[in-house]
């Protein structure tokens, strides 16, 4: 086998492996809401596979008279309390979301009836908390994204 043939064979193997990897990835589409005027999410946990494309649509279903604003913020494991505190310091101008490196992805701050969609690649396996970072909401507005 000549040097030129070896390069071609190696290139073919790499292309084949890439094609298989892309075929294995999928998109997980998840809808979350608030539970009307309660300070909770409609789902306390969601499961996805590492490397999948995850598309989360979050809708604030609280009543207009309640005047509740909410967001959905995915954070690194064991950082929910720190991110919640830092988000209060971030203030209303930043949608009550900290610029911490512990924040993986988040929706915008939503008024009643509004929704927002975020798309991201599922991180490595683990349990990733999601919280609402509007002041005082993170204590009960929380859940876990299980990545397997």
Secondary structure, 3 states (H helix, E strand, C coil): CCHHHHHHHHHHHHHHHHHHHHHHCCEEEEEEEECCCCCCECCCEEEECCCCEEEEEEECCCCCCCCCCECCEEECCCCHHHHHHHHHHHCHHHCCCCCCCCEEEECCCECCCCEEEEEEECCCCEEEEEECCCCCCCCCCEEEEEEC
